[in-house]
Amino acid sequence: MKLQLDTEETRELLALILDRLLGDAAFSDEDRAALRRWQSQSMRPGAAGMRELTSKVNSDIARTLETKARSAAIKPDWR
């Protein structure tokens, strides 16, 4: 199985995580503003940081799927 996110999908995932983080964690208003500024300025779809994040997310997903597939083959059927 192969799963790859494009830059826009990774950006949406980042937005969801940041929204949840900002909603649940006790950040100061300054910290919230800094995170929002970072997201809007540095993590645009064509930005180098967004491309790097997309690459890292895709490699982590691939590694996780490979590990799960390998460990499923090792487990006995009677479990």
N, CA, C and O atoms as a CHARMM CRD file, in Angstrom:
* protein
*
  316
    1    1 MET  N      0.84600  -1.17200   0.00000 PROA 1      0.00000
    2    1 MET  CA     0.00000   0.00000   0.00000 PROA 1      0.00000
    3    1 MET  C      0.89300   1.23600   0.00000 PROA 1      0.00000
    4    1 MET  O      1.89000   1.29000   0.71900 PROA 1      0.00000
    5    2 LYS  N      0.53500   2.21000  -0.79600 PROA 2      0.00000
    6    2 LYS  CA     1.31300   3.43300  -0.88200 PROA 2      0.00000
    7    2 LYS  C      0.37900   4.61700  -0.65000 PROA 2      0.00000
    8    2 LYS  O     -0.69100   4.71200  -1.25100 PROA 2      0.00000
    9    3 LEU  N      0.79900   5.49900   0.21800 PROA 3      0.00000
   10    3 LEU  CA     0.02800   6.69300   0.53000 PROA 3      0.00000
   11    3 LEU  C      0.97400   7.87500   0.47700 PROA 3      0.00000
   12    3 LEU  O      2.00000   7.88500   1.15600 PROA 3      0.00000
   13    4 GLN  N      0.63600   8.87000  -0.32600 PROA 4      0.00000
   14    4 GLN  CA     1.45200  10.06900  -0.42200 PROA 4      0.00000
   15    4 GLN  C      0.55300  11.28300  -0.41200 PROA 4      0.00000
   16    4 GLN  O     -0.45400  11.33400  -1.11700 PROA 4      0.00000
   17    5 LEU  N      0.92900  12.26500   0.39700 PROA 5      0.00000
   18    5 LEU  CA     0.19100  13.51600   0.45500 PROA 5      0.00000
   19    5 LEU  C      0.86400  14.53800  -0.44700 PROA 5      0.00000
   20    5 LEU  O      2.09000  14.56900  -0.55500 PROA 5      0.00000
   21    6 ASP  N      0.06400  15.37000  -1.09200 PROA 6      0.00000
   22    6 ASP  CA     0.66700  16.47300  -1.82600 PROA 6      0.00000
   23    6 ASP  C      0.80100  17.66700  -0.87800 PROA 6      0.00000
   24    6 ASP  O      0.39200  17.59400   0.28100 PROA 6      0.00000
   25    7 THR  N      1.36500  18.74400  -1.36700 PROA 7      0.00000
   26    7 THR  CA     1.64700  19.89700  -0.52200 PROA 7      0.00000
   27    7 THR  C      0.37300  20.49000   0.07800 PROA 7      0.00000
   28    7 THR  O      0.35800  20.87600   1.24600 PROA 7      0.00000
   29    8 GLU  N     -0.67300  20.56200  -0.70200 PROA 8      0.00000
   30    8 GLU  CA    -1.92500  21.14200  -0.20300 PROA 8      0.00000
   31    8 GLU  C     -2.54500  20.26500   0.88700 PROA 8      0.00000
   32    8 GLU  O     -3.06100  20.78000   1.87800 PROA 8      0.00000
   33    9 GLU  N     -2.49600  18.95600   0.70800 PROA 9      0.00000
   34    9 GLU  CA    -3.01800  18.05100   1.73400 PROA 9      0.00000
   35    9 GLU  C     -2.20800  18.14700   3.03000 PROA 9      0.00000
   36    9 GLU  O     -2.76600  18.11100   4.12600 PROA 9      0.00000
   37   10 THR  N     -0.90400  18.26800   2.88900 PROA 10     0.00000
   38   10 THR  CA    -0.05600  18.42400   4.07400 PROA 10     0.00000
   39   10 THR  C     -0.34800  19.74700   4.76500 PROA 10     0.00000
   40   10 THR  O     -0.35200  19.82300   5.99300 PROA 10     0.00000
   41   11 ARG  N     -0.58900  20.77900   3.98400 PROA 11     0.00000
   42   11 ARG  CA    -0.91500  22.09000   4.56100 PROA 11     0.00000
   43   11 ARG  C     -2.23200  22.02800   5.33300 PROA 11     0.00000
   44   11 ARG  O     -2.35000  22.61900   6.40600 PROA 11     0.00000
   45   12 GLU  N     -3.20600  21.32900   4.80200 PROA 12     0.00000
   46   12 GLU  CA    -4.48300  21.15800   5.50600 PROA 12     0.00000
   47   12 GLU  C     -4.30200  20.37500   6.80100 PROA 12     0.00000
   48   12 GLU  O     -4.90400  20.70800   7.82200 PROA 12     0.00000
   49   13 LEU  N     -3.47600  19.33900   6.75700 PROA 13     0.00000
   50   13 LEU  CA    -3.17400  18.56400   7.95400 PROA 13     0.00000
   51   13 LEU  C     -2.50300  19.44500   9.00600 PROA 13     0.00000
   52   13 LEU  O     -2.84800  19.38000  10.18500 PROA 13     0.00000
   53   14 LEU  N     -1.55400  20.25900   8.58300 PROA 14     0.00000
   54   14 LEU  CA    -0.88400  21.19500   9.48500 PROA 14     0.00000
   55   14 LEU  C     -1.88600  22.17500  10.08900 PROA 14     0.00000
   56   14 LEU  O     -1.82700  22.46900  11.28300 PROA 14     0.00000
   57   15 ALA  N     -2.79600  22.67600   9.27700 PROA 15     0.00000
   58   15 ALA  CA    -3.80800  23.62300   9.76400 PROA 15     0.00000
   59   15 ALA  C     -4.69900  22.97100  10.81900 PROA 15     0.00000
   60   15 ALA  O     -5.01400  23.59200  11.83400 PROA 15     0.00000
   61   16 LEU  N     -5.10500  21.72700  10.58600 PROA 16     0.00000
   62   16 LEU  CA    -5.92900  21.02000  11.56600 PROA 16     0.00000
   63   16 LEU  C     -5.19400  20.80500  12.88400 PROA 16     0.00000
   64   16 LEU  O     -5.75700  20.98900  13.96300 PROA 16     0.00000
   65   17 ILE  N     -3.93300  20.41200  12.77700 PROA 17     0.00000
   66   17 ILE  CA    -3.14300  20.18800  13.99000 PROA 17     0.00000
   67   17 ILE  C     -2.94000  21.48900  14.75000 PROA 17     0.00000
   68   17 ILE  O     -3.08000  21.52100  15.97200 PROA 17     0.00000
   69   18 LEU  N     -2.61300  22.55900  14.04100 PROA 18     0.00000
   70   18 LEU  CA    -2.41900  23.84300  14.71300 PROA 18     0.00000
   71   18 LEU  C     -3.71000  24.35900  15.34000 PROA 18     0.00000
   72   18 LEU  O     -3.68900  24.88000  16.45500 PROA 18     0.00000
   73   19 ASP  N     -4.82000  24.22100  14.64400 PROA 19     0.00000
   74   19 ASP  CA    -6.11100  24.64400  15.21000 PROA 19     0.00000
   75   19 ASP  C     -6.40900  23.89400  16.50000 PROA 19     0.00000
   76   19 ASP  O     -6.84100  24.48800  17.48700 PROA 19     0.00000
   77   20 ARG  N     -6.18000  22.61000  16.48700 PROA 20     0.00000
   78   20 ARG  CA    -6.41400  21.79400  17.68700 PROA 20     0.00000
   79   20 ARG  C     -5.46400  22.18300  18.81600 PROA 20     0.00000
   80   20 ARG  O     -5.86500  22.31000  19.97300 PROA 20     0.00000
   81   21 LEU  N     -4.20700  22.36700  18.45600 PROA 21     0.00000
   82   21 LEU  CA    -3.19600  22.74600  19.43200 PROA 21     0.00000
   83   21 LEU  C     -3.51800  24.10800  20.05700 PROA 21     0.00000
   84   21 LEU  O     -3.44100  24.27000  21.27400 PROA 21     0.00000
   85   22 LEU  N     -3.87400  25.06800  19.22900 PROA 22     0.00000
   86   22 LEU  CA    -4.18400  26.40400  19.73300 PROA 22     0.00000
   87   22 LEU  C     -5.47900  26.41300  20.53900 PROA 22     0.00000
   88   22 LEU  O     -5.64600  27.23700  21.43900 PROA 22     0.00000
   89   23 GLY  N     -6.38800  25.50800  20.22200 PROA 23     0.00000
   90   23 GLY  CA    -7.63700  25.43000  20.96800 PROA 23     0.00000
   91   23 GLY  C     -7.49900  24.75200  22.31100 PROA 23     0.00000
   92   23 GLY  O     -8.18500  25.11400  23.26600 PROA 23     0.00000
   93   24 ASP  N     -6.61600  23.76900  22.39500 PROA 24     0.00000
   94   24 ASP  CA    -6.50600  22.96400  23.61100 PROA 24     0.00000
   95   24 ASP  C     -5.40500  23.42200  24.56900 PROA 24     0.00000
   96   24 ASP  O     -5.55300  23.29700  25.78500 PROA 24     0.00000
   97   25 ALA  N     -4.31900  23.94300  24.03900 PROA 25     0.00000
   98   25 ALA  CA    -3.17300  24.31200  24.88100 PROA 25     0.00000
   99   25 ALA  C     -3.33600  25.74100  25.40300 PROA 25     0.00000
  100   25 ALA  O     -4.01900  26.57200  24.80300 PROA 25     0.00000
  101   26 ALA  N     -2.70100  25.99100  26.51400 PROA 26     0.00000
  102   26 ALA  CA    -2.77900  27.30600  27.15100 PROA 26     0.00000
  103   26 ALA  C     -1.62800  28.18500  26.65900 PROA 26     0.00000
  104   26 ALA  O     -0.63800  28.38300  27.36300 PROA 26     0.00000
  105   27 PHE  N     -1.77300  28.70400  25.44900 PROA 27     0.00000
  106   27 PHE  CA    -0.78200  29.61400  24.88600 PROA 27     0.00000
  107   27 PHE  C     -1.19100  31.05300  25.18200 PROA 27     0.00000
  108   27 PHE  O     -2.37400  31.36500  25.31800 PROA 27     0.00000
  109   28 SER  N     -0.19600  31.91300  25.27700 PROA 28     0.00000
  110   28 SER  CA    -0.48900  33.33800  25.41700 PROA 28     0.00000
  111   28 SER  C     -0.95100  33.86700  24.05500 PROA 28     0.00000
  112   28 SER  O     -0.75700  33.21600  23.02900 PROA 28     0.00000
  113   29 ASP  N     -1.55000  35.02700  24.05800 PROA 29     0.00000
  114   29 ASP  CA    -1.99800  35.62900  22.79800 PROA 29     0.00000
  115   29 ASP  C     -0.82000  35.88500  21.86500 PROA 29     0.00000
  116   29 ASP  O     -0.94900  35.74700  20.64800 PROA 29     0.00000
  117   30 GLU  N      0.32800  36.25800  22.42900 PROA 30     0.00000
  118   30 GLU  CA     1.53000  36.47700  21.61700 PROA 30     0.00000
  119   30 GLU  C      1.97200  35.19100  20.92500 PROA 30     0.00000
  120   30 GLU  O      2.32900  35.19600  19.74700 PROA 30     0.00000
  121   31 ASP  N      1.94300  34.08900  21.67500 PROA 31     0.00000
  122   31 ASP  CA     2.35000  32.81100  21.10400 PROA 31     0.00000
  123   31 ASP  C      1.37900  32.34600  20.02100 PROA 31     0.00000
  124   31 ASP  O      1.79400  31.82200  18.98800 PROA 31     0.00000
  125   32 ARG  N      0.11000  32.53800  20.26300 PROA 32     0.00000
  126   32 ARG  CA    -0.89300  32.17600  19.24900 PROA 32     0.00000
  127   32 ARG  C     -0.67900  32.98100  17.96800 PROA 32     0.00000
  128   32 ARG  O     -0.73000  32.44000  16.86400 PROA 32     0.00000
  129   33 ALA  N     -0.44000  34.27600  18.13500 PROA 33     0.00000
  130   33 ALA  CA    -0.20800  35.14500  16.97500 PROA 33     0.00000
  131   33 ALA  C      1.06200  34.73400  16.23900 PROA 33     0.00000
  132   33 ALA  O      1.09700  34.74300  15.00900 PROA 33     0.00000
  133   34 ALA  N      2.11300  34.37100  16.99100 PROA 34     0.00000
  134   34 ALA  CA     3.36800  33.95300  16.36200 PROA 34     0.00000
  135   34 ALA  C      3.17300  32.67800  15.55500 PROA 34     0.00000
  136   34 ALA  O      3.69900  32.55400  14.44900 PROA 34     0.00000
  137   35 LEU  N      2.41700  31.72600  16.10400 PROA 35     0.00000
  138   35 LEU  CA     2.15700  30.48100  15.37400 PROA 35     0.00000
  139   35 LEU  C      1.32500  30.74500  14.11700 PROA 35     0.00000
  140   35 LEU  O      1.60300  30.18000  13.06000 PROA 35     0.00000
  141   36 ARG  N      0.33300  31.57900  14.22800 PROA 36     0.00000
  142   36 ARG  CA    -0.50100  31.90900  13.05800 PROA 36     0.00000
  143   36 ARG  C      0.32400  32.62800  11.98900 PROA 36     0.00000
  144   36 ARG  O      0.18000  32.35800  10.79700 PROA 36     0.00000
  145   37 ARG  N      1.19300  33.55000  12.42800 PROA 37     0.00000
  146   37 ARG  CA     2.05200  34.26900  11.49500 PROA 37     0.00000
  147   37 ARG  C      3.00200  33.29300  10.79200 PROA 37     0.00000
  148   37 ARG  O      3.18900  33.36500   9.57800 PROA 37     0.00000
  149   38 TRP  N      3.59700  32.38300  11.56900 PROA 38     0.00000
  150   38 TRP  CA     4.49300  31.39200  10.99300 PROA 38     0.00000
  151   38 TRP  C      3.76000  30.54000   9.96100 PROA 38     0.00000
  152   38 TRP  O      4.28500  30.26200   8.88300 PROA 38     0.00000
  153   39 GLN  N      2.54800  30.13500  10.30300 PROA 39     0.00000
  154   39 GLN  CA     1.76700  29.30400   9.38100 PROA 39     0.00000
  155   39 GLN  C      1.45200  30.05800   8.09500 PROA 39     0.00000
  156   39 GLN  O      1.59300  29.49900   7.00700 PROA 39     0.00000
  157   40 SER  N      1.03500  31.29600   8.19800 PROA 40     0.00000
  158   40 SER  CA     0.62300  32.03300   7.00600 PROA 40     0.00000
  159   40 SER  C      1.80400  32.52100   6.17600 PROA 40     0.00000
  160   40 SER  O      1.68100  32.65400   4.95900 PROA 40     0.00000
  161   41 GLN  N      2.94500  32.79000   6.80700 PROA 41     0.00000
  162   41 GLN  CA     4.08100  33.32000   6.05900 PROA 41     0.00000
  163   41 GLN  C      5.05100  32.23100   5.59700 PROA 41     0.00000
  164   41 GLN  O      5.46400  32.21500   4.43700 PROA 41     0.00000
  165   42 SER  N      5.40800  31.33900   6.49000 PROA 42     0.00000
  166   42 SER  CA     6.44900  30.35300   6.17300 PROA 42     0.00000
  167   42 SER  C      5.90900  29.05600   5.59400 PROA 42     0.00000
  168   42 SER  O      6.63300  28.34100   4.90200 PROA 42     0.00000
  169   43 MET  N      4.66000  28.74400   5.86200 PROA 43     0.00000
  170   43 MET  CA     4.13100  27.45300   5.43900 PROA 43     0.00000
  171   43 MET  C      3.09000  27.59400   4.32200 PROA 43     0.00000
  172   43 MET  O      2.06400  26.91500   4.32400 PROA 43     0.00000
  173   44 ARG  N      3.37000  28.47200   3.39000 PROA 44     0.00000
  174   44 ARG  CA     2.52700  28.60000   2.19000 PROA 44     0.00000
  175   44 ARG  C      2.74300  27.37500   1.29900 PROA 44     0.00000
  176   44 ARG  O      3.77500  26.71300   1.41600 PROA 44     0.00000
  177   45 PRO  N      1.80400  27.06000   0.42000 PROA 45     0.00000
  178   45 PRO  CA     1.93600  25.84700  -0.40400 PROA 45     0.00000
  179   45 PRO  C      3.22300  25.76300  -1.22100 PROA 45     0.00000
  180   45 PRO  O      3.73600  24.65900  -1.40600 PROA 45     0.00000
  181   46 GLY  N      3.75800  26.84500  -1.70600 PROA 46     0.00000
  182   46 GLY  CA     4.96400  26.78200  -2.52800 PROA 46     0.00000
  183   46 GLY  C      6.24800  27.02100  -1.76700 PROA 46     0.00000
  184   46 GLY  O      7.32600  26.98400  -2.36100 PROA 46     0.00000
  185   47 ALA  N      6.16800  27.26400  -0.47600 PROA 47     0.00000
  186   47 ALA  CA     7.35100  27.60400   0.31400 PROA 47     0.00000
  187   47 ALA  C      8.24400  26.38100   0.52800 PROA 47     0.00000
  188   47 ALA  O      7.78000  25.24100   0.52900 PROA 47     0.00000
  189   48 ALA  N      9.52600  26.65100   0.70900 PROA 48     0.00000
  190   48 ALA  CA    10.49900  25.57200   0.91700 PROA 48     0.00000
  191   48 ALA  C     10.17800  24.77800   2.18200 PROA 48     0.00000
  192   48 ALA  O     10.32300  23.55600   2.19600 PROA 48     0.00000
  193   49 GLY  N      9.74600  25.45700   3.24000 PROA 49     0.00000
  194   49 GLY  CA     9.39900  24.77300   4.47900 PROA 49     0.00000
  195   49 GLY  C      8.23900  23.82000   4.29700 PROA 49     0.00000
  196   49 GLY  O      8.22000  22.74100   4.89000 PROA 49     0.00000
  197   50 MET  N      7.27600  24.20500   3.48700 PROA 50     0.00000
  198   50 MET  CA     6.11300  23.34800   3.23700 PROA 50     0.00000
  199   50 MET  C      6.51800  22.13200   2.41100 PROA 50     0.00000
  200   50 MET  O      6.03600  21.02600   2.65800 PROA 50     0.00000
  201   51 ARG  N      7.39900  22.33000   1.43400 PROA 51     0.00000
  202   51 ARG  CA     7.87200  21.19200   0.63700 PROA 51     0.00000
  203   51 ARG  C      8.66500  20.22900   1.51400 PROA 51     0.00000
  204   51 ARG  O      8.54000  19.01300   1.37100 PROA 51     0.00000
  205   52 GLU  N      9.47700  20.76500   2.41900 PROA 52     0.00000
  206   52 GLU  CA    10.26100  19.91800   3.31900 PROA 52     0.00000
  207   52 GLU  C      9.34800  19.14900   4.27100 PROA 52     0.00000
  208   52 GLU  O      9.55600  17.95900   4.50400 PROA 52     0.00000
  209   53 LEU  N      8.33200  19.82600   4.82400 PROA 53     0.00000
  210   53 LEU  CA     7.38000  19.15400   5.70600 PROA 53     0.00000
  211   53 LEU  C      6.64400  18.04700   4.96700 PROA 53     0.00000
  212   53 LEU  O      6.46400  16.95600   5.50800 PROA 53     0.00000
  213   54 THR  N      6.21700  18.31200   3.74200 PROA 54     0.00000
  214   54 THR  CA     5.52100  17.31200   2.93200 PROA 54     0.00000
  215   54 THR  C      6.40400  16.09200   2.70200 PROA 54     0.00000
  216   54 THR  O      5.94300  14.95500   2.80600 PROA 54     0.00000
  217   55 SER  N      7.66500  16.33100   2.39100 PROA 55     0.00000
  218   55 SER  CA     8.59800  15.22800   2.18600 PROA 55     0.00000
  219   55 SER  C      8.76900  14.40500   3.45700 PROA 55     0.00000
  220   55 SER  O      8.76500  13.17500   3.40300 PROA 55     0.00000
  221   56 LYS  N      8.91500  15.06100   4.58500 PROA 56     0.00000
  222   56 LYS  CA     9.09500  14.34800   5.85300 PROA 56     0.00000
  223   56 LYS  C      7.84400  13.57300   6.24600 PROA 56     0.00000
  224   56 LYS  O      7.94200  12.43900   6.71400 PROA 56     0.00000
  225   57 VAL  N      6.66800  14.17100   6.06300 PROA 57     0.00000
  226   57 VAL  CA     5.42400  13.47800   6.38000 PROA 57     0.00000
  227   57 VAL  C      5.28200  12.23500   5.50500 PROA 57     0.00000
  228   57 VAL  O      4.92600  11.16500   5.99900 PROA 57     0.00000
  229   58 ASN  N      5.55800  12.37300   4.20700 PROA 58     0.00000
  230   58 ASN  CA     5.44100  11.23300   3.30300 PROA 58     0.00000
  231   58 ASN  C      6.43300  10.13000   3.64300 PROA 58     0.00000
  232   58 ASN  O      6.09100   8.95000   3.56200 PROA 58     0.00000
  233   59 SER  N      7.65900  10.49200   4.02500 PROA 59     0.00000
  234   59 SER  CA     8.62700   9.45200   4.38700 PROA 59     0.00000
  235   59 SER  C      8.23100   8.76800   5.69300 PROA 59     0.00000
  236   59 SER  O      8.43500   7.56300   5.84000 PROA 59     0.00000
  237   60 ASP  N      7.67200   9.51000   6.63700 PROA 60     0.00000
  238   60 ASP  CA     7.20000   8.90000   7.89100 PROA 60     0.00000
  239   60 ASP  C      6.02300   7.96400   7.63900 PROA 60     0.00000
  240   60 ASP  O      5.95000   6.88500   8.22700 PROA 60     0.00000
  241   61 ILE  N      5.11500   8.36800   6.77900 PROA 61     0.00000
  242   61 ILE  CA     3.97100   7.51500   6.44500 PROA 61     0.00000
  243   61 ILE  C      4.46100   6.23100   5.77900 PROA 61     0.00000
  244   61 ILE  O      4.01800   5.13700   6.12900 PROA 61     0.00000
  245   62 ALA  N      5.37200   6.36800   4.82400 PROA 62     0.00000
  246   62 ALA  CA     5.89600   5.19000   4.11900 PROA 62     0.00000
  247   62 ALA  C      6.60400   4.24500   5.08100 PROA 62     0.00000
  248   62 ALA  O      6.42100   3.03000   5.00300 PROA 62     0.00000
  249   63 ARG  N      7.40500   4.78800   5.98200 PROA 63     0.00000
  250   63 ARG  CA     8.12300   3.95800   6.94900 PROA 63     0.00000
  251   63 ARG  C      7.14500   3.23700   7.88100 PROA 63     0.00000
  252   63 ARG  O      7.32700   2.05900   8.18800 PROA 63     0.00000
  253   64 THR  N      6.11100   3.94900   8.32700 PROA 64     0.00000
  254   64 THR  CA     5.11500   3.34700   9.21500 PROA 64     0.00000
  255   64 THR  C      4.35800   2.22600   8.51200 PROA 64     0.00000
  256   64 THR  O      4.15700   1.15900   9.09100 PROA 64     0.00000
  257   65 LEU  N      3.94000   2.45500   7.28500 PROA 65     0.00000
  258   65 LEU  CA     3.22100   1.42100   6.53600 PROA 65     0.00000
  259   65 LEU  C      4.10200   0.21000   6.27800 PROA 65     0.00000
  260   65 LEU  O      3.63500  -0.92700   6.33600 PROA 65     0.00000
  261   66 GLU  N      5.38100   0.45300   5.99200 PROA 66     0.00000
  262   66 GLU  CA     6.30800  -0.64900   5.76200 PROA 66     0.00000
  263   66 GLU  C      6.50300  -1.46400   7.03800 PROA 66     0.00000
  264   66 GLU  O      6.53600  -2.69400   6.99400 PROA 66     0.00000
  265   67 THR  N      6.63000  -0.78700   8.16000 PROA 67     0.00000
  266   67 THR  CA     6.79700  -1.47300   9.44400 PROA 67     0.00000
  267   67 THR  C      5.56500  -2.29100   9.78300 PROA 67     0.00000
  268   67 THR  O      5.68300  -3.42900  10.23600 PROA 67     0.00000
  269   68 LYS  N      4.38500  -1.72700   9.57300 PROA 68     0.00000
  270   68 LYS  CA     3.14600  -2.45200   9.86000 PROA 68     0.00000
  271   68 LYS  C      3.01000  -3.68300   8.95600 PROA 68     0.00000
  272   68 LYS  O      2.58800  -4.74600   9.41000 PROA 68     0.00000
  273   69 ALA  N      3.36300  -3.53700   7.70000 PROA 69     0.00000
  274   69 ALA  CA     3.26800  -4.67100   6.77600 PROA 69     0.00000
  275   69 ALA  C      4.25000  -5.76800   7.17400 PROA 69     0.00000
  276   69 ALA  O      3.92400  -6.95300   7.10900 PROA 69     0.00000
  277   70 ARG  N      5.44500  -5.37100   7.58300 PROA 70     0.00000
  278   70 ARG  CA     6.45200  -6.34200   7.99400 PROA 70     0.00000
  279   70 ARG  C      6.04300  -7.04600   9.28000 PROA 70     0.00000
  280   70 ARG  O      6.18800  -8.26400   9.39200 PROA 70     0.00000
  281   71 SER  N      5.53300  -6.29200  10.25400 PROA 71     0.00000
  282   71 SER  CA     5.15200  -6.90600  11.52500 PROA 71     0.00000
  283   71 SER  C      3.90600  -7.77500  11.38300 PROA 71     0.00000
  284   71 SER  O      3.74600  -8.73900  12.13200 PROA 71     0.00000
  285   72 ALA  N      3.02700  -7.46100  10.44500 PROA 72     0.00000
  286   72 ALA  CA     1.84500  -8.29800  10.22000 PROA 72     0.00000
  287   72 ALA  C      2.24900  -9.65000   9.65000 PROA 72     0.00000
  288   72 ALA  O      1.59700 -10.65700   9.92500 PROA 72     0.00000
  289   73 ALA  N      3.30500  -9.68200   8.86800 PROA 73     0.00000
  290   73 ALA  CA     3.75600 -10.93800   8.28600 PROA 73     0.00000
  291   73 ALA  C      4.41200 -11.83300   9.33600 PROA 73     0.00000
  292   73 ALA  O      4.42000 -13.05400   9.17900 PROA 73     0.00000
  293   74 ILE  N      4.94800 -11.26700  10.37300 PROA 74     0.00000
  294   74 ILE  CA     5.64300 -12.02600  11.40900 PROA 74     0.00000
  295   74 ILE  C      4.67300 -12.61900  12.42700 PROA 74     0.00000
  296   74 ILE  O      4.95200 -13.67700  12.99000 PROA 74     0.00000
  297   75 LYS  N      3.54900 -11.96800  12.67400 PROA 75     0.00000
  298   75 LYS  CA     2.59900 -12.42800  13.69300 PROA 75     0.00000
  299   75 LYS  C      1.97700 -13.76000  13.28500 PROA 75     0.00000
  300   75 LYS  O      1.63300 -13.95100  12.11800 PROA 75     0.00000
  301   76 PRO  N      1.83200 -14.67100  14.22700 PROA 76     0.00000
  302   76 PRO  CA     1.15700 -15.93500  13.92000 PROA 76     0.00000
  303   76 PRO  C     -0.34800 -15.69600  13.69300 PROA 76     0.00000
  304   76 PRO  O     -0.91500 -14.72500  14.19400 PROA 76     0.00000
  305   77 ASP  N     -0.95900 -16.57400  12.95100 PROA 77     0.00000
  306   77 ASP  CA    -2.38000 -16.44100  12.60900 PROA 77     0.00000
  307   77 ASP  C     -3.30800 -16.70800  13.79300 PROA 77     0.00000
  308   77 ASP  O     -4.43500 -16.21200  13.80800 PROA 77     0.00000
  309   78 TRP  N     -2.87000 -17.46400  14.76500 PROA 78     0.00000
  310   78 TRP  CA    -3.76000 -17.83600  15.86900 PROA 78     0.00000
  311   78 TRP  C     -3.95800 -16.72800  16.87900 PROA 78     0.00000
  312   78 TRP  O     -4.75400 -16.91200  17.80000 PROA 78     0.00000
  313   79 ARG  N     -3.31300 -15.62400  16.77900 PROA 79     0.00000
  314   79 ARG  CA    -3.50700 -14.53900  17.74800 PROA 79     0.00000
  315   79 ARG  C     -4.72700 -13.75100  17.46700 PROA 79     0.00000
  316   79 ARG  O     -5.03000 -12.80300  18.19200 PROA 79     0.00000
